Amino acid sequence: MKVAVYTICKNEEQFAARFMQCIKDEADGIYVADTGSSDKTIEILREHGAIVNSISVQPWRFDTPRNASLAFVPADVDVCVCIDLDETLTAGWRAALEKAWTPATTRLRYMYAWSHNEDGSPATSFWYDKIHKRKNYRWVKPVHEVLTIYNEPEVQSYCSDFMLNHYPDHSKSRGSYLSLLELGCKEEPNDDRNCHYLGREYMFYNMYDKAITELQRHLSLPSAVWSAERAASMRYIARCCIAKGDHTNGMSWALKSIAEAPGEREPFVDLAKASYNIRDFITCYWAAKKALEIKERPASYICEPEAWGSAPWDYLSISAWNLGHKHEGLDAAREASRLSPKDERLANNVKLCEDGLK
């Protein structure tokens, strides 16, 4: 089996050596499409054995350079591994890949740690799928680009014996994402994925009315059937309403998100937060308790670290205390502080509860 890594980059000298170290001894070739670096990225990559081609993409979109970088991979390669320079593969990935790959496999799914906690453990992780056979794949969509197979059916295999870790440069601008998502929705107006992402992006930019309109459009699309993502759109609408001062509709949409995906923690945590903000401690207490009843964390990008950290315990502590369940409030405060030991407010809450019970 011949395995090659391919990627795109621009001005990523801080990641280049680390990127090469994790793959150069296990890949049969590394092919990079550089889109205009002015630092030492190209020099570092070539020093470590990568084949780098410089390209220009105007106007910018992500699928075009992805396809260019894939085109640089020789035709006799069997398996292509697409990763970015701010990502690393865990040791032994090549052997695990070969073990999981079958003669019928066209695409491999594996675990991706998109973000990490302070202790280095994965915060948001989910199944990812950017390892594929060399032929009959291409990239589509201007941003949040995806692989699409053509001329043959797709056969996926799964492997949990290695992980791809993401360590992004948070200072790097993602300012082009909004316009590219708008372009994507213009090109494919009925693509529910694009619609959901665009609505979420509007929310990130505090463009609440546009966000509500686009997220409601997502919910109206016949192809929008994934309950977790639908519930996320409802939660985002709730957040937008609350940000606009409309707590009534905010609470309504938060409740709708629970009805849509009652097995997800995130809707309950969002409702607990919304209830806390209007001092509705009865609803806050109920929502926090329900959130904590859900023990199994899904491997989905919808999964938010906040819901699986100290937040539900924090809301339970505050609401229980205000409802007179003081010992339960103290226990929850201690658990919240244990999960976020550097949070001074949570540590102070423990002390306040302990003093209040004396």
Contacts in CASP RR format, 6 or more apart in sequence:
PFRMAT RR
TARGET T0000
AUTHOR 0000-0000-0000
METHOD contacts of the structure
MODEL  1
MKVAVYTICKNEEQFAARFMQCIKDEADGIYVADTGSSDKTIEILREHGA
IVNSISVQPWRFDTPRNASLAFVPADVDVCVCIDLDETLTAGWRAALEKA
WTPATTRLRYMYAWSHNEDGSPATSFWYDKIHKRKNYRWVKPVHEVLTIY
NEPEVQSYCSDFMLNHYPDHSKSRGSYLSLLELGCKEEPNDDRNCHYLGR
EYMFYNMYDKAITELQRHLSLPSAVWSAERAASMRYIARCCIAKGDHTNG
MSWALKSIAEAPGEREPFVDLAKASYNIRDFITCYWAAKKALEIKERPAS
YICEPEAWGSAPWDYLSISAWNLGHKHEGLDAAREASRLSPKDERLANNV
KLCEDGLK
1 78 0 8 1.000
1 79 0 8 1.000
1 98 0 8 1.000
1 101 0 8 1.000
2 28 0 8 1.000
2 76 0 8 1.000
2 77 0 8 1.000
2 78 0 8 1.000
2 79 0 8 1.000
3 26 0 8 1.000
3 27 0 8 1.000
3 28 0 8 1.000
3 77 0 8 1.000
3 78 0 8 1.000
3 79 0 8 1.000
3 80 0 8 1.000
3 81 0 8 1.000
3 94 0 8 1.000
3 97 0 8 1.000
3 98 0 8 1.000
4 27 0 8 1.000
4 28 0 8 1.000
4 29 0 8 1.000
4 30 0 8 1.000
4 31 0 8 1.000
4 73 0 8 1.000
4 74 0 8 1.000
4 77 0 8 1.000
4 79 0 8 1.000
4 80 0 8 1.000
4 81 0 8 1.000
4 134 0 8 1.000
5 23 0 8 1.000
5 27 0 8 1.000
5 29 0 8 1.000
5 30 0 8 1.000
5 31 0 8 1.000
5 80 0 8 1.000
5 81 0 8 1.000
5 82 0 8 1.000
5 83 0 8 1.000
6 30 0 8 1.000
6 31 0 8 1.000
6 32 0 8 1.000
6 33 0 8 1.000
6 69 0 8 1.000
6 70 0 8 1.000
6 72 0 8 1.000
6 73 0 8 1.000
6 80 0 8 1.000
6 81 0 8 1.000
6 82 0 8 1.000
7 19 0 8 1.000
7 30 0 8 1.000
7 31 0 8 1.000
7 32 0 8 1.000
7 33 0 8 1.000
7 69 0 8 1.000
7 82 0 8 1.000
7 83 0 8 1.000
7 84 0 8 1.000
7 85 0 8 1.000
8 32 0 8 1.000
8 33 0 8 1.000
8 34 0 8 1.000
8 35 0 8 1.000
8 62 0 8 1.000
8 65 0 8 1.000
8 66 0 8 1.000
8 68 0 8 1.000
8 69 0 8 1.000
8 84 0 8 1.000
9 16 0 8 1.000
9 32 0 8 1.000
9 33 0 8 1.000
9 34 0 8 1.000
9 35 0 8 1.000
9 37 0 8 1.000
9 41 0 8 1.000
9 45 0 8 1.000
9 84 0 8 1.000
9 85 0 8 1.000
10 34 0 8 1.000
10 35 0 8 1.000
10 36 0 8 1.000
10 37 0 8 1.000
10 41 0 8 1.000
11 36 0 8 1.000
11 37 0 8 1.000
11 38 0 8 1.000
11 39 0 8 1.000
11 41 0 8 1.000
12 19 0 8 1.000
12 37 0 8 1.000
12 39 0 8 1.000
12 41 0 8 1.000
12 85 0 8 1.000
12 86 0 8 1.000
12 169 0 8 1.000
13 37 0 8 1.000
13 39 0 8 1.000
13 40 0 8 1.000
13 41 0 8 1.000
13 44 0 8 1.000
14 169 0 8 1.000
15 85 0 8 1.000
15 86 0 8 1.000
15 167 0 8 1.000
15 169 0 8 1.000
16 40 0 8 1.000
16 41 0 8 1.000
16 44 0 8 1.000
16 45 0 8 1.000
16 48 0 8 1.000
16 85 0 8 1.000
17 44 0 8 1.000
17 48 0 8 1.000
18 88 0 8 1.000
19 45 0 8 1.000
19 83 0 8 1.000
19 85 0 8 1.000
19 86 0 8 1.000
19 87 0 8 1.000
19 88 0 8 1.000
20 30 0 8 1.000
20 44 0 8 1.000
20 45 0 8 1.000
20 48 0 8 1.000
20 49 0 8 1.000
20 50 0 8 1.000
21 48 0 8 1.000
22 88 0 8 1.000
22 89 0 8 1.000
22 91 0 8 1.000
23 30 0 8 1.000
23 81 0 8 1.000
23 83 0 8 1.000
23 89 0 8 1.000
24 30 0 8 1.000
24 48 0 8 1.000
24 49 0 8 1.000
24 50 0 8 1.000
26 92 0 8 1.000
26 93 0 8 1.000
26 94 0 8 1.000
27 81 0 8 1.000
27 94 0 8 1.000
28 77 0 8 1.000
29 51 0 8 1.000
29 77 0 8 1.000
30 45 0 8 1.000
30 49 0 8 1.000
30 50 0 8 1.000
30 51 0 8 1.000
31 50 0 8 1.000
31 51 0 8 1.000
31 53 0 8 1.000
31 69 0 8 1.000
31 72 0 8 1.000
31 73 0 8 1.000
32 45 0 8 1.000
32 50 0 8 1.000
32 51 0 8 1.000
32 52 0 8 1.000
32 53 0 8 1.000
32 69 0 8 1.000
32 72 0 8 1.000
33 52 0 8 1.000
33 53 0 8 1.000
33 54 0 8 1.000
33 55 0 8 1.000
33 65 0 8 1.000
33 68 0 8 1.000
33 69 0 8 1.000
33 72 0 8 1.000
34 41 0 8 1.000
34 42 0 8 1.000
34 45 0 8 1.000
34 52 0 8 1.000
34 53 0 8 1.000
34 54 0 8 1.000
34 55 0 8 1.000
35 54 0 8 1.000
35 55 0 8 1.000
35 56 0 8 1.000
35 57 0 8 1.000
35 65 0 8 1.000
36 54 0 8 1.000
36 56 0 8 1.000
41 85 0 8 1.000
42 52 0 8 1.000
42 54 0 8 1.000
45 52 0 8 1.000
46 52 0 8 1.000
51 72 0 8 1.000
53 68 0 8 1.000
53 69 0 8 1.000
53 72 0 8 1.000
55 65 0 8 1.000
55 68 0 8 1.000
57 64 0 8 1.000
57 65 0 8 1.000
57 68 0 8 1.000
60 176 0 8 1.000
60 180 0 8 1.000
61 142 0 8 1.000
61 143 0 8 1.000
61 180 0 8 1.000
61 183 0 8 1.000
62 139 0 8 1.000
62 141 0 8 1.000
62 142 0 8 1.000
62 143 0 8 1.000
62 144 0 8 1.000
62 145 0 8 1.000
62 180 0 8 1.000
63 139 0 8 1.000
63 140 0 8 1.000
63 141 0 8 1.000
63 142 0 8 1.000
63 145 0 8 1.000
66 82 0 8 1.000
66 139 0 8 1.000
66 145 0 8 1.000
67 138 0 8 1.000
67 139 0 8 1.000
69 82 0 8 1.000
70 80 0 8 1.000
70 82 0 8 1.000
70 137 0 8 1.000
70 138 0 8 1.000
70 139 0 8 1.000
73 80 0 8 1.000
73 134 0 8 1.000
75 134 0 8 1.000
75 135 0 8 1.000
77 134 0 8 1.000
78 133 0 8 1.000
78 134 0 8 1.000
79 97 0 8 1.000
79 101 0 8 1.000
79 108 0 8 1.000
79 131 0 8 1.000
79 132 0 8 1.000
79 133 0 8 1.000
79 134 0 8 1.000
80 131 0 8 1.000
80 132 0 8 1.000
80 133 0 8 1.000
80 134 0 8 1.000
80 137 0 8 1.000
81 89 0 8 1.000
81 97 0 8 1.000
81 130 0 8 1.000
81 131 0 8 1.000
82 130 0 8 1.000
82 131 0 8 1.000
82 132 0 8 1.000
82 147 0 8 1.000
83 89 0 8 1.000
83 130 0 8 1.000
83 164 0 8 1.000
84 166 0 8 1.000
86 166 0 8 1.000
86 167 0 8 1.000
86 168 0 8 1.000
86 169 0 8 1.000
87 164 0 8 1.000
87 165 0 8 1.000
87 166 0 8 1.000
87 167 0 8 1.000
88 164 0 8 1.000
88 165 0 8 1.000
88 167 0 8 1.000
89 162 0 8 1.000
89 163 0 8 1.000
89 164 0 8 1.000
89 165 0 8 1.000
90 162 0 8 1.000
90 163 0 8 1.000
90 164 0 8 1.000
90 165 0 8 1.000
92 162 0 8 1.000
93 162 0 8 1.000
96 159 0 8 1.000
96 161 0 8 1.000
96 162 0 8 1.000
97 108 0 8 1.000
97 131 0 8 1.000
97 159 0 8 1.000
97 162 0 8 1.000
99 159 0 8 1.000
99 161 0 8 1.000
100 108 0 8 1.000
100 157 0 8 1.000
100 158 0 8 1.000
100 159 0 8 1.000
100 161 0 8 1.000
101 108 0 8 1.000
101 157 0 8 1.000
102 155 0 8 1.000
102 157 0 8 1.000
104 155 0 8 1.000
105 133 0 8 1.000
105 155 0 8 1.000
105 156 0 8 1.000
105 157 0 8 1.000
106 132 0 8 1.000
106 133 0 8 1.000
106 136 0 8 1.000
106 137 0 8 1.000
106 149 0 8 1.000
106 152 0 8 1.000
106 153 0 8 1.000
106 154 0 8 1.000
106 155 0 8 1.000
106 156 0 8 1.000
107 129 0 8 1.000
107 131 0 8 1.000
107 132 0 8 1.000
107 133 0 8 1.000
107 137 0 8 1.000
107 147 0 8 1.000
107 149 0 8 1.000
107 154 0 8 1.000
107 155 0 8 1.000
107 156 0 8 1.000
107 157 0 8 1.000
108 129 0 8 1.000
108 131 0 8 1.000
108 132 0 8 1.000
108 156 0 8 1.000
108 157 0 8 1.000
108 158 0 8 1.000
108 159 0 8 1.000
109 127 0 8 1.000
109 128 0 8 1.000
109 129 0 8 1.000
109 156 0 8 1.000
109 157 0 8 1.000
109 158 0 8 1.000
109 159 0 8 1.000
110 127 0 8 1.000
110 128 0 8 1.000
110 129 0 8 1.000
110 131 0 8 1.000
110 158 0 8 1.000
110 159 0 8 1.000
110 160 0 8 1.000
110 162 0 8 1.000
110 163 0 8 1.000
110 164 0 8 1.000
111 125 0 8 1.000
111 126 0 8 1.000
111 127 0 8 1.000
111 128 0 8 1.000
111 160 0 8 1.000
111 162 0 8 1.000
111 163 0 8 1.000
111 164 0 8 1.000
111 299 0 8 1.000
112 125 0 8 1.000
112 126 0 8 1.000
112 127 0 8 1.000
112 128 0 8 1.000
112 163 0 8 1.000
112 164 0 8 1.000
112 166 0 8 1.000
113 122 0 8 1.000
113 123 0 8 1.000
113 124 0 8 1.000
113 125 0 8 1.000
113 163 0 8 1.000
113 164 0 8 1.000
113 165 0 8 1.000
113 166 0 8 1.000
114 123 0 8 1.000
114 124 0 8 1.000
114 125 0 8 1.000
114 126 0 8 1.000
114 166 0 8 1.000
114 301 0 8 1.000
115 122 0 8 1.000
115 123 0 8 1.000
115 124 0 8 1.000
115 166 0 8 1.000
115 305 0 8 1.000
116 122 0 8 1.000
116 123 0 8 1.000
116 165 0 8 1.000
116 167 0 8 1.000
117 123 0 8 1.000
117 305 0 8 1.000
118 342 0 8 1.000
122 163 0 8 1.000
122 165 0 8 1.000
123 305 0 8 1.000
124 301 0 8 1.000
124 303 0 8 1.000
124 304 0 8 1.000
124 305 0 8 1.000
125 163 0 8 1.000
125 299 0 8 1.000
126 298 0 8 1.000
126 299 0 8 1.000
126 300 0 8 1.000
126 301 0 8 1.000
126 303 0 8 1.000
127 158 0 8 1.000
127 299 0 8 1.000
128 164 0 8 1.000
129 147 0 8 1.000
129 156 0 8 1.000
130 147 0 8 1.000
132 147 0 8 1.000
132 149 0 8 1.000
136 149 0 8 1.000
136 150 0 8 1.000
136 151 0 8 1.000
136 152 0 8 1.000
137 147 0 8 1.000
137 148 0 8 1.000
137 149 0 8 1.000
137 150 0 8 1.000
138 147 0 8 1.000
138 148 0 8 1.000
138 150 0 8 1.000
139 145 0 8 1.000
139 146 0 8 1.000
139 147 0 8 1.000
139 148 0 8 1.000
140 146 0 8 1.000
140 148 0 8 1.000
141 184 0 8 1.000
141 188 0 8 1.000
141 194 0 8 1.000
142 180 0 8 1.000
142 181 0 8 1.000
142 183 0 8 1.000
142 184 0 8 1.000
142 187 0 8 1.000
143 176 0 8 1.000
143 177 0 8 1.000
143 180 0 8 1.000
143 181 0 8 1.000
143 184 0 8 1.000
144 181 0 8 1.000
144 193 0 8 1.000
144 194 0 8 1.000
144 197 0 8 1.000
146 193 0 8 1.000
177 201 0 8 1.000
178 198 0 8 1.000
178 201 0 8 1.000
178 202 0 8 1.000
178 205 0 8 1.000
181 194 0 8 1.000
181 197 0 8 1.000
181 198 0 8 1.000
181 201 0 8 1.000
182 198 0 8 1.000
184 191 0 8 1.000
184 194 0 8 1.000
184 198 0 8 1.000
185 191 0 8 1.000
185 194 0 8 1.000
185 195 0 8 1.000
185 198 0 8 1.000
185 214 0 8 1.000
188 194 0 8 1.000
190 221 0 8 1.000
190 223 0 8 1.000
191 223 0 8 1.000
192 218 0 8 1.000
192 221 0 8 1.000
192 223 0 8 1.000
192 224 0 8 1.000
192 229 0 8 1.000
195 214 0 8 1.000
195 215 0 8 1.000
195 217 0 8 1.000
195 218 0 8 1.000
195 221 0 8 1.000
195 224 0 8 1.000
196 215 0 8 1.000
196 218 0 8 1.000
196 224 0 8 1.000
196 229 0 8 1.000
196 232 0 8 1.000
196 233 0 8 1.000
198 214 0 8 1.000
199 210 0 8 1.000
199 211 0 8 1.000
199 214 0 8 1.000
199 215 0 8 1.000
199 218 0 8 1.000
199 233 0 8 1.000
199 236 0 8 1.000
200 211 0 8 1.000
200 215 0 8 1.000
200 232 0 8 1.000
200 236 0 8 1.000
202 208 0 8 1.000
202 210 0 8 1.000
202 211 0 8 1.000
202 214 0 8 1.000
203 211 0 8 1.000
203 215 0 8 1.000
203 236 0 8 1.000
203 239 0 8 1.000
203 240 0 8 1.000
206 243 0 8 1.000
208 240 0 8 1.000
208 241 0 8 1.000
208 243 0 8 1.000
208 244 0 8 1.000
209 240 0 8 1.000
209 244 0 8 1.000
211 236 0 8 1.000
211 237 0 8 1.000
211 240 0 8 1.000
212 237 0 8 1.000
212 240 0 8 1.000
212 241 0 8 1.000
215 233 0 8 1.000
215 234 0 8 1.000
215 236 0 8 1.000
215 237 0 8 1.000
215 240 0 8 1.000
216 233 0 8 1.000
216 237 0 8 1.000
218 224 0 8 1.000
218 230 0 8 1.000
218 233 0 8 1.000
219 230 0 8 1.000
219 233 0 8 1.000
219 234 0 8 1.000
224 230 0 8 1.000
224 233 0 8 1.000
227 260 0 8 1.000
227 261 0 8 1.000
228 261 0 8 1.000
228 264 0 8 1.000
228 298 0 8 1.000
228 300 0 8 1.000
228 302 0 8 1.000
229 302 0 8 1.000
230 260 0 8 1.000
230 261 0 8 1.000
231 257 0 8 1.000
231 258 0 8 1.000
231 260 0 8 1.000
231 261 0 8 1.000
231 264 0 8 1.000
231 266 0 8 1.000
231 267 0 8 1.000
231 302 0 8 1.000
232 257 0 8 1.000
232 266 0 8 1.000
232 302 0 8 1.000
234 253 0 8 1.000
234 254 0 8 1.000
234 256 0 8 1.000
234 257 0 8 1.000
234 260 0 8 1.000
234 267 0 8 1.000
235 253 0 8 1.000
235 254 0 8 1.000
235 257 0 8 1.000
235 266 0 8 1.000
235 267 0 8 1.000
235 270 0 8 1.000
237 250 0 8 1.000
237 253 0 8 1.000
238 249 0 8 1.000
238 250 0 8 1.000
238 251 0 8 1.000
238 252 0 8 1.000
238 253 0 8 1.000
238 254 0 8 1.000
238 257 0 8 1.000
238 270 0 8 1.000
238 274 0 8 1.000
239 250 0 8 1.000
239 270 0 8 1.000
241 247 0 8 1.000
241 249 0 8 1.000
241 250 0 8 1.000
241 253 0 8 1.000
242 250 0 8 1.000
242 274 0 8 1.000
242 277 0 8 1.000
247 274 0 8 1.000
247 277 0 8 1.000
247 278 0 8 1.000
250 274 0 8 1.000
251 271 0 8 1.000
251 274 0 8 1.000
251 275 0 8 1.000
251 278 0 8 1.000
251 283 0 8 1.000
254 267 0 8 1.000
254 270 0 8 1.000
254 271 0 8 1.000
254 274 0 8 1.000
255 271 0 8 1.000
257 266 0 8 1.000
257 267 0 8 1.000
257 270 0 8 1.000
257 271 0 8 1.000
258 267 0 8 1.000
258 268 0 8 1.000
258 271 0 8 1.000
260 267 0 8 1.000
261 267 0 8 1.000
263 294 0 8 1.000
264 294 0 8 1.000
264 298 0 8 1.000
264 302 0 8 1.000
265 291 0 8 1.000
265 294 0 8 1.000
265 297 0 8 1.000
265 303 0 8 1.000
265 307 0 8 1.000
265 308 0 8 1.000
265 312 0 8 1.000
266 302 0 8 1.000
266 303 0 8 1.000
266 304 0 8 1.000
266 307 0 8 1.000
268 287 0 8 1.000
268 288 0 8 1.000
268 290 0 8 1.000
268 291 0 8 1.000
268 294 0 8 1.000
268 307 0 8 1.000
268 312 0 8 1.000
269 287 0 8 1.000
269 288 0 8 1.000
269 291 0 8 1.000
269 304 0 8 1.000
269 306 0 8 1.000
269 307 0 8 1.000
269 311 0 8 1.000
269 312 0 8 1.000
269 315 0 8 1.000
271 283 0 8 1.000
271 287 0 8 1.000
272 283 0 8 1.000
272 284 0 8 1.000
272 287 0 8 1.000
272 288 0 8 1.000
272 291 0 8 1.000
272 311 0 8 1.000
272 312 0 8 1.000
272 315 0 8 1.000
272 316 0 8 1.000
272 319 0 8 1.000
273 311 0 8 1.000
273 315 0 8 1.000
275 281 0 8 1.000
275 282 0 8 1.000
275 283 0 8 1.000
275 284 0 8 1.000
275 287 0 8 1.000
275 319 0 8 1.000
276 284 0 8 1.000
276 315 0 8 1.000
276 318 0 8 1.000
276 319 0 8 1.000
281 318 0 8 1.000
281 319 0 8 1.000
281 322 0 8 1.000
281 323 0 8 1.000
282 319 0 8 1.000
282 323 0 8 1.000
284 315 0 8 1.000
284 318 0 8 1.000
284 319 0 8 1.000
285 316 0 8 1.000
285 319 0 8 1.000
285 320 0 8 1.000
285 323 0 8 1.000
285 325 0 8 1.000
287 315 0 8 1.000
288 312 0 8 1.000
288 313 0 8 1.000
288 315 0 8 1.000
288 316 0 8 1.000
288 319 0 8 1.000
288 332 0 8 1.000
289 316 0 8 1.000
291 307 0 8 1.000
291 312 0 8 1.000
292 312 0 8 1.000
292 313 0 8 1.000
292 316 0 8 1.000
297 303 0 8 1.000
297 308 0 8 1.000
309 339 0 8 1.000
309 340 0 8 1.000
310 335 0 8 1.000
310 336 0 8 1.000
310 337 0 8 1.000
310 339 0 8 1.000
310 340 0 8 1.000
310 343 0 8 1.000
310 346 0 8 1.000
311 336 0 8 1.000
313 332 0 8 1.000
313 333 0 8 1.000
313 335 0 8 1.000
313 336 0 8 1.000
313 339 0 8 1.000
314 332 0 8 1.000
314 333 0 8 1.000
314 336 0 8 1.000
314 346 0 8 1.000
314 349 0 8 1.000
316 328 0 8 1.000
316 329 0 8 1.000
316 332 0 8 1.000
317 329 0 8 1.000
317 330 0 8 1.000
317 332 0 8 1.000
317 333 0 8 1.000
317 336 0 8 1.000
317 349 0 8 1.000
317 353 0 8 1.000
318 329 0 8 1.000
318 349 0 8 1.000
320 326 0 8 1.000
320 328 0 8 1.000
320 329 0 8 1.000
320 332 0 8 1.000
321 329 0 8 1.000
321 330 0 8 1.000
321 333 0 8 1.000
321 353 0 8 1.000
326 353 0 8 1.000
326 356 0 8 1.000
326 357 0 8 1.000
327 357 0 8 1.000
329 353 0 8 1.000
330 350 0 8 1.000
330 353 0 8 1.000
330 354 0 8 1.000
330 357 0 8 1.000
333 346 0 8 1.000
333 349 0 8 1.000
333 350 0 8 1.000
333 353 0 8 1.000
334 350 0 8 1.000
336 343 0 8 1.000
336 346 0 8 1.000
336 349 0 8 1.000
337 343 0 8 1.000
337 346 0 8 1.000
337 347 0 8 1.000
337 349 0 8 1.000
337 350 0 8 1.000
340 346 0 8 1.000
341 347 0 8 1.000
END
